[in-house]
Amino acid sequence: MKDPVAPTQNRTQYTGEHCDAHHPVLAAIDLGTNSCRLLIASVNVAGLKKTFFRRRSDSGSWKVIDSFARIVRLGEGLHKTGELSEEAINRSIEALKICRDKIDFNHATRVRAVATEACRRAVNGHVLIERARHELGLEIEIINSGEEARLALTGCAAVLNPKTPYAVVFDIGGGSTEAIWLRVNETGRKRPGYPIPFEVIDSVSLPYGVVTVSESYAQHSSSPKIHEDVRAHVRNEMSRFVLKNKIQNHIENSQVQLVGSSGTVTTLAAIKMGLVRYERRAIDGLFIETEDLKKISQKILFMSQTERIQHPCIGGGRAEFVVVGSAILEGICDAIQIQQLRVADRGVREGILSELLVNIDKTPKTSFPPRHV
């Protein structure tokens, strides 16, 4: 599901008089294995509170003024060749061009752009980075899995419950699935940009992503047999993580919260809500029973591909990946036997913006080199 973004010409342009030192504009780009996503926010420094990206934050301190998401399938064919294909690079450059146009239009002065699993794994990831720099004047940083997980956690931190001492936060990506076990410190010193303090205890990166697994099984990826195989593999690997950290013991003492981020989680949540079009405000922060998620996953599994494409909460962009994503999600829920999951429609982009905000007085303004036409 793409972010619902109005055409650029219908948006208010943030001119120089608005984007001064007191009202900077921040931008974050997350170039993943499957999609390219952008978020732009305007900040009122004087009104800034320590509640950035809370669900009901002080709207006078910051405002999301533009966003963009496009499925680019950057990791298409990567598991076979070890390289990014020319077609995938071209699709990504086209999406990044739109991001650059939006950054220019909104006069963003502080920008961070990152690339994740596909560029990490590809032997020619530097080709995309160099083209983005040369053609678009965009500096894209290839980050490691630890940094990706940290940024995703920072983006999701606003939905954590400070009264529950532990949490598992997971993100089902295109190339891998990240899970983090953390301790919430309710009495600790709060930091700007972080709704509550937390400490990462352990993390795991599973080699199962919606794009890589789908391509590995090709036309069979949506079959019940493959669904069960993927679910079992994820369950087994996550169970080792759960056992290692004695997570189930804490669950039995009602000390754990489960937070899920990814297109798979938000898609299933939207189906549960019966939405006719995706609404972030209705999904972000939503609590949903894990048994309900499993039921929806099974319902999707036995849909035809046409039914998935025509479903308003799935659509053509996610139809071929949602079955694999659902299998990964079921495997996680099998291993972490908890009654409820909280949905986070946020991740790396929000984490980047949150950190740019925290360091707003320290972060230098972005100076773009000229674009080559």
C-alpha positions as CSV (number, residue, x, y, z in Angstrom):
1,M,0.0,0.0,0.0
2,K,1.4,3.3,-1.0
3,D,1.4,6.4,1.1
4,P,-1.7,8.5,0.2
5,V,0.1,11.6,-1.1
6,A,-1.7,14.5,-2.9
7,P,-0.2,15.7,-6.2
8,T,2.7,18.1,-5.6
9,Q,1.0,21.0,-7.3
10,N,-1.9,20.9,-4.7
11,R,0.5,21.2,-1.8
12,T,1.6,24.3,0.1
13,Q,5.1,25.1,-0.9
14,Y,7.3,25.9,2.1
15,T,9.2,28.9,0.9
16,G,12.4,30.4,2.3
17,E,10.6,32.7,4.7
18,H,9.0,29.7,6.5
19,C,12.1,27.5,6.3
20,D,14.5,29.6,8.5
21,A,16.5,28.5,11.5
22,H,13.4,28.5,13.6
23,H,11.3,26.4,11.1
24,P,13.7,23.9,9.5
25,V,12.5,21.2,7.2
26,L,13.8,17.7,7.6
27,A,13.7,14.8,5.1
28,A,14.4,11.1,5.4
29,I,14.8,8.5,2.6
30,D,14.7,4.7,3.2
31,L,15.7,2.7,0.1
32,G,14.9,-0.9,0.9
33,T,14.8,-4.2,-1.0
34,N,11.3,-3.7,-2.1
35,S,10.4,0.0,-1.8
36,C,11.7,3.6,-1.7
37,R,10.1,5.7,1.0
38,L,10.4,9.4,1.8
39,L,9.1,11.5,4.7
40,I,9.4,15.3,5.0
41,A,8.6,17.3,8.2
42,S,8.6,20.9,9.1
43,V,9.7,21.8,12.7
44,N,8.7,24.7,14.9
45,V,11.8,24.8,17.1
46,A,10.3,27.2,19.6
47,G,7.3,24.9,20.1
48,L,9.2,21.7,20.1
49,K,8.3,19.3,22.9
50,K,9.8,16.0,24.0
51,T,6.9,14.1,22.3
52,F,8.1,14.0,18.7
53,F,6.2,11.3,16.8
54,R,3.9,10.5,19.6
55,R,0.5,9.5,18.2
56,R,-1.1,12.6,19.8
57,S,1.8,14.9,19.8
58,D,1.8,18.7,20.0
59,S,0.9,19.6,16.4
60,G,2.4,23.0,16.8
61,S,6.0,21.7,17.2
62,W,6.2,19.6,14.0
63,K,4.2,18.7,10.9
64,V,4.6,16.1,8.2
65,I,4.3,18.1,5.0
66,D,5.0,15.5,2.4
67,S,5.6,11.8,2.0
68,F,6.1,9.3,-0.8
69,A,6.4,5.6,-1.3
70,R,7.0,3.5,-4.4
71,I,7.6,-0.2,-4.9
72,V,10.9,-0.4,-6.8
73,R,11.9,-4.1,-6.3
74,L,15.5,-3.2,-6.0
75,G,16.4,-6.7,-4.8
76,E,14.7,-8.4,-7.8
77,G,16.9,-11.3,-8.9
78,L,19.6,-10.5,-6.3
79,H,19.5,-14.0,-4.7
80,K,20.4,-15.5,-8.1
81,T,23.1,-13.1,-9.4
82,G,24.4,-11.3,-6.4
83,E,23.9,-8.1,-8.3
84,L,21.3,-5.4,-8.7
85,S,19.8,-5.5,-12.2
86,E,20.0,-2.5,-14.5
87,E,16.2,-2.4,-14.5
88,A,16.0,-2.4,-10.7
89,I,18.6,0.4,-10.5
90,N,16.7,2.4,-13.1
91,R,13.4,2.0,-11.2
92,S,15.1,3.1,-8.0
93,I,16.7,6.1,-9.7
94,E,13.3,7.2,-11.0
95,A,11.8,6.9,-7.5
96,L,14.8,8.8,-6.0
97,K,14.3,11.6,-8.6
98,I,10.8,12.1,-7.2
99,C,12.2,12.2,-3.7
100,R,14.8,14.8,-4.8
101,D,12.1,16.9,-6.4
102,K,10.0,16.8,-3.3
103,I,13.0,17.7,-1.1
104,D,13.7,20.7,-3.4
105,F,10.1,21.8,-3.5
106,N,9.8,21.8,0.2
107,H,13.2,23.4,0.8
108,A,14.4,20.6,3.1
109,T,17.7,21.7,4.7
110,R,18.6,18.6,6.7
111,V,18.4,15.3,4.8
112,R,19.5,11.7,5.5
113,A,19.1,9.0,2.9
114,V,19.9,5.3,3.6
115,A,19.9,2.1,1.7
116,T,19.5,-1.3,3.4
117,E,19.6,-5.1,2.6
118,A,19.7,-5.1,-1.2
119,C,22.6,-2.7,-1.4
120,R,24.4,-4.4,1.4
121,R,24.3,-7.8,-0.4
122,A,24.8,-6.6,-4.0
123,V,28.4,-6.6,-5.3
124,N,27.4,-3.6,-7.5
125,G,25.5,-1.6,-4.9
126,H,28.0,1.2,-5.4
127,V,26.7,1.7,-8.9
128,L,23.3,2.8,-7.6
129,I,25.0,5.0,-5.0
130,E,27.2,6.7,-7.6
131,R,24.3,7.3,-10.0
132,A,22.2,8.8,-7.3
133,R,25.1,11.1,-6.4
134,H,26.0,12.0,-10.0
135,E,22.5,12.3,-11.5
136,L,20.5,13.5,-8.5
137,G,23.0,15.0,-6.1
138,L,21.8,12.6,-3.4
139,E,24.2,11.1,-0.9
140,I,22.9,7.7,0.1
141,E,24.5,5.8,2.9
142,I,24.5,2.0,2.9
143,I,23.9,1.0,6.5
144,N,24.5,-2.3,8.2
145,S,21.7,-4.4,9.7
146,G,22.4,-3.2,13.2
147,E,22.0,0.4,12.2
148,E,18.8,-0.4,10.3
149,A,17.3,-2.2,13.3
150,R,18.3,0.7,15.6
151,L,16.7,3.3,13.3
152,A,13.5,1.2,13.0
153,L,13.4,0.8,16.7
154,T,13.8,4.6,17.2
155,G,10.9,5.2,14.8
156,C,8.7,2.7,16.6
157,A,9.6,3.8,20.1
158,A,6.6,6.2,20.3
159,V,4.1,3.3,20.5
160,L,5.9,1.5,23.4
161,N,4.0,1.3,26.7
162,P,6.3,2.7,29.4
163,K,4.4,0.7,32.1
164,T,5.4,-2.7,30.4
165,P,9.0,-3.4,31.3
166,Y,10.0,-5.4,28.2
167,A,9.3,-5.4,24.5
168,V,9.9,-7.4,21.3
169,V,9.9,-5.1,18.3
170,F,10.1,-6.7,14.8
171,D,10.2,-5.5,11.2
172,I,9.5,-7.8,8.2
173,G,11.5,-6.3,5.4
174,G,12.1,-7.2,1.7
175,G,15.5,-8.8,2.3
176,S,15.4,-9.9,6.0
177,T,13.4,-9.8,9.2
178,E,14.8,-8.0,12.2
179,A,13.7,-8.6,15.8
180,I,14.8,-6.7,18.9
181,W,14.5,-7.6,22.6
182,L,14.6,-4.5,24.8
183,R,14.0,-3.2,28.3
184,V,11.8,-0.2,28.8
185,N,13.1,2.2,31.5
186,E,10.1,4.1,32.8
187,T,12.0,6.0,35.5
188,G,15.0,6.8,33.4
189,R,16.0,10.2,32.0
190,K,13.9,11.0,29.0
191,R,15.6,12.3,25.9
192,P,14.1,14.6,23.2
193,G,12.8,12.5,20.3
194,Y,12.4,9.4,22.3
195,P,9.0,9.1,24.1
196,I,10.5,6.7,26.7
197,P,14.1,5.6,27.4
198,F,14.9,2.0,26.5
199,E,17.9,-0.4,26.4
200,V,18.5,-3.0,23.7
201,I,19.2,-6.4,25.3
202,D,19.5,-8.5,22.2
203,S,18.6,-8.6,18.5
204,V,18.4,-11.1,15.7
205,S,18.4,-10.8,11.9
206,L,16.6,-13.6,10.1
207,P,17.4,-14.2,6.4
208,Y,13.7,-14.2,5.5
209,G,12.3,-11.2,3.6
210,V,9.2,-10.9,1.5
211,V,11.2,-10.3,-1.7
212,T,14.0,-12.8,-1.2
213,V,11.8,-15.6,-0.1
214,S,9.2,-15.0,-2.9
215,E,11.9,-15.1,-5.5
216,S,13.5,-18.2,-4.1
217,Y,10.3,-20.2,-4.5
218,A,9.1,-18.3,-7.6
219,Q,5.6,-19.2,-8.7
220,H,5.3,-21.6,-5.8
221,S,5.8,-18.9,-3.1
222,S,2.0,-18.5,-2.5
223,S,1.3,-22.3,-2.1
224,P,0.2,-23.7,1.3
225,K,3.2,-26.0,1.4
226,I,5.7,-23.2,1.0
227,H,3.7,-21.0,3.4
228,E,4.0,-23.7,6.1
229,D,7.7,-24.3,5.3
230,V,8.5,-20.6,5.7
231,R,6.4,-20.3,8.9
232,A,8.2,-23.3,10.4
233,H,11.7,-22.0,9.6
234,V,10.9,-18.6,11.1
235,R,9.2,-20.2,14.1
236,N,12.3,-22.4,14.8
237,E,14.8,-19.5,14.5
238,M,12.7,-17.1,16.6
239,S,12.1,-19.8,19.2
240,R,15.9,-20.0,19.8
241,F,15.9,-16.3,20.3
242,V,13.0,-16.5,22.7
243,L,14.6,-19.3,24.6
244,K,18.0,-17.6,24.8
245,N,16.5,-14.5,26.4
246,K,13.8,-16.3,28.5
247,I,11.2,-14.1,26.8
248,Q,8.3,-16.6,27.5
249,N,9.0,-16.4,31.2
250,H,8.5,-12.6,31.1
251,I,5.4,-13.1,29.0
252,E,3.9,-15.3,31.6
253,N,4.4,-12.6,34.1
254,S,2.7,-10.0,31.9
255,Q,5.9,-8.1,31.4
256,V,6.2,-8.1,27.6
257,Q,4.7,-6.1,24.8
258,L,4.9,-7.1,21.1
259,V,5.2,-4.4,18.4
260,G,5.2,-5.2,14.7
261,S,6.3,-2.9,11.9
262,S,6.2,-3.6,8.1
263,G,3.8,-3.5,5.2
264,T,2.7,-7.0,6.0
265,V,1.6,-6.1,9.5
266,T,-0.2,-2.9,8.4
267,T,-1.9,-4.7,5.5
268,L,-3.3,-7.4,7.8
269,A,-4.4,-4.8,10.3
270,A,-6.2,-2.8,7.6
271,I,-8.0,-6.0,6.5
272,K,-9.0,-6.6,10.1
273,M,-10.4,-3.1,10.3
274,G,-12.3,-3.5,7.0
275,L,-10.8,-0.4,5.5
276,V,-11.8,0.5,1.9
277,R,-8.6,2.5,1.6
278,Y,-5.6,2.6,3.8
279,E,-5.6,5.2,6.6
280,R,-2.5,5.5,8.7
281,R,-4.2,7.2,11.6
282,A,-6.6,4.2,11.9
283,I,-3.7,1.7,11.9
284,D,-0.7,3.2,13.7
285,G,-0.9,2.2,17.3
286,L,-3.7,-0.3,16.8
287,F,-3.9,-3.3,19.1
288,I,-4.8,-6.6,17.4
289,E,-5.1,-10.1,18.7
290,T,-2.4,-12.4,17.4
291,E,-4.9,-15.2,16.8
292,D,-6.9,-12.7,14.6
293,L,-3.7,-12.1,12.6
294,K,-3.2,-15.8,12.0
295,K,-6.8,-16.1,10.8
296,I,-6.4,-13.2,8.4
297,S,-3.1,-14.7,7.2
298,Q,-4.9,-18.0,6.4
299,K,-7.7,-16.2,4.6
300,I,-5.1,-14.5,2.4
301,L,-3.3,-17.7,1.7
302,F,-6.4,-19.3,0.2
303,M,-7.4,-16.3,-1.9
304,S,-6.7,-16.4,-5.6
305,Q,-4.0,-14.0,-6.9
306,T,-6.8,-12.0,-8.6
307,E,-8.6,-11.7,-5.3
308,R,-5.5,-10.4,-3.6
309,I,-4.8,-7.9,-6.4
310,Q,-8.4,-6.6,-6.2
311,H,-8.5,-6.4,-2.5
312,P,-8.5,-2.7,-1.5
313,C,-6.0,-3.3,1.4
314,I,-3.6,-5.4,-0.7
315,G,-3.5,-4.4,-4.3
316,G,-1.2,-5.3,-7.1
317,G,1.9,-3.9,-5.4
318,R,1.8,-6.3,-2.5
319,A,-0.2,-9.2,-3.9
320,E,2.8,-11.4,-4.7
321,F,4.5,-10.7,-1.4
322,V,1.7,-10.7,1.2
323,V,1.5,-14.5,1.5
324,V,5.2,-14.8,2.3
325,G,5.0,-11.9,4.7
326,S,2.0,-13.5,6.4
327,A,4.0,-16.8,6.8
328,I,6.9,-14.9,8.4
329,L,4.4,-13.1,10.7
330,E,2.7,-16.3,11.7
331,G,6.1,-17.9,12.5
332,I,7.0,-14.9,14.8
333,C,3.6,-15.2,16.5
334,D,4.1,-19.0,16.9
335,A,7.4,-18.4,18.7
336,I,6.4,-15.5,20.8
337,Q,3.2,-16.7,22.4
338,I,1.6,-13.5,23.4
339,Q,-2.1,-12.5,23.1
340,Q,-1.8,-9.1,21.5
341,L,0.3,-7.2,19.1
342,R,0.6,-3.4,18.6
343,V,0.9,-2.2,15.0
344,A,3.5,0.5,14.2
345,D,3.1,2.2,10.8
346,R,6.5,3.7,11.2
347,G,10.1,2.6,10.9
348,V,13.4,3.7,9.5
349,R,12.1,7.0,8.0
350,E,10.6,8.1,11.4
351,G,13.8,7.0,13.1
352,I,15.9,9.2,10.9
353,L,13.6,12.2,11.3
354,S,13.6,11.7,15.1
355,E,17.4,11.7,15.3
356,L,17.6,14.7,12.9
357,L,15.2,16.4,15.3
358,V,17.2,15.5,18.4
359,N,20.4,16.9,16.9
360,I,18.7,19.8,15.1
361,D,21.2,22.3,16.5
362,K,24.2,20.1,15.7
363,T,23.2,18.7,12.3
364,P,24.6,20.9,9.5
365,K,22.4,21.9,6.6
366,T,22.5,19.7,3.6
367,S,24.3,21.3,0.6
368,F,23.2,19.6,-2.6
369,P,25.6,19.4,-5.5
370,P,24.2,20.3,-8.9
371,R,22.1,17.8,-10.7
372,H,23.2,16.4,-14.1
373,V,20.4,16.5,-16.7
